[in-house]
Amino acid sequence: MSQETFKKIGDSAKQMYGPRAILICGFTPFEQETVMNALDSIELADVPVIVATVADAETRLGEMLSKPDQTGLGADSDTARAVVMSGITANELDNIISVYRSTGLPRPLWATLTPVSENWTLATLLEELKKERNAMESK
């Protein structure tokens, strides 16, 4: 990822960029329910959760994160496992990551929507996140 798109997230109650939503990718239907229950447990039931499907690979992130709550729920997907958050606070982000870890599900790629990434396709974002993870793990 370029320096223009990578930015440290501070500890804040200020809402981050974009519509309030969470996009999950690469989860089985059972795992999707696990994620939904985990989010409900930290009082984020008001945040729409969208599940990416195979057909969404070329859809722009801004469009994906504007879909109605539970769009795609129950669909299998063989994309990379990822969680993309938009319009949440840094405090909520910390809570989401913490509750996710408690589920025992495999580690996903994590991202927040930015003015640059909102115009990327889902496939482009996932490819960039994989490159970033590989670069960080090889250090």
N, C-alpha and C positions, 0 to 999 in steps of 0.2 A: 504494500500500500504506500502511496506517496505521502510525503510529509504534510501536504495540504489536507489530507483526509484523516490522518491519525492525530488525535487530540486527547490529552489526559482528561479524565472526568474527575471533577472535584466532589467534595462532600457538600451537598446542597439540597435545598428544597425547591430550587428553581427548576421549572419544567424544561427538558431538553427539546431539541428541534423536532418538528413534525407532529403529525396527528397522534393522539394517545392510542397506541396499539402495540401488540407483540406478534411477531411472525415466527412460527416454528417450522423447521424443515427437517426431513429425514427421520421422523419418528413413526413408529408403528402405531396403529390405532390404540392399543393398550397403553403405550407410552404417552400418547397424546392426552389420554384421560388422566394419567399420573401427573403430567405437567399442569393440566387444568385444575386438578384438585390441589396441587401445591400452591398455585397462584391464588386460589380461593382462600387457602389457609392464611395468607398474609394480606387479606382484604384487598385483592386486586381484581375482584370479580367484575368491577366496572370497566376494566381495560379490555377492549376487544382482543381476542386471540384468533389469529388467522393461521391456517395450516396450509403450507405450500404443497402443491401436487406436482407431478411430473410435467403437466401441461403449463405450469407457471414459469418454467425456466427462462423464457424470453420476455417475461413481464417486468416492467419497471418497478422498482421497490416502492416508489411513491404511490403507485397504483395498488400494489399488493397491500400496503399498510392502510389503505383507505377502504378495503373491503369490509363487509359486515362481519360482526362477531361470529366465530365458529365456521366461517367459510372453509371448506375443505376438510372439516373434522371427520375422521373415520377413514380417510383415504390413505392408502399406503404410498410411500414415496421412497425412491432409492437415491435421493439427493444426499449431499453431505449433511450431517446433523448440525443444525445451527439454530441460534436464537437471535433474532434481530428486534431490537426495542426502539420505540419511537415515542416522543412526547412524555416520557416518564421523568421523574426526578432522579438525581444521583443517589439519594437515600433509597428510593424504590429499586433502583438497579442493584444496589448492594443486597437488599432483601431478596430480590429475585435470584441472584446468584447463590446466596446462602441457602434458600429453600430448595433450589434445584439440586445443590450438592447433597442435601439430605435425602433425596429420592433414590440415590444409588444408580441413577441412569448414567450412561457413558457421557464423558465430557463433550460438549458441543463447541462449535465455533461461536464466538460471541461478537455482536456488533450493535452499534446504535446508528440510527439514521442521521445522515448529514446532508447539507445542501448539495454536495457533490454526489453522494451515493444514492440519493433519491431518484436520480436519472439513470442509474445503472440497472441492468437487468439482474434478476436473481442469480442467474448463472455467472455473470461477471463478478458479483459480490462474493459468491461462494468460492470462486477461483482465487480471488484476491485474498480472502481470509485464509484459504489453505496455504497459499504462498507465504503469508505473514507468519502463520503458525510454524511452518517448516523452517523459516529463517530464524525464528526465535528459539526453536528447539535445537538448532544446529550450533547455537552460540555456546 
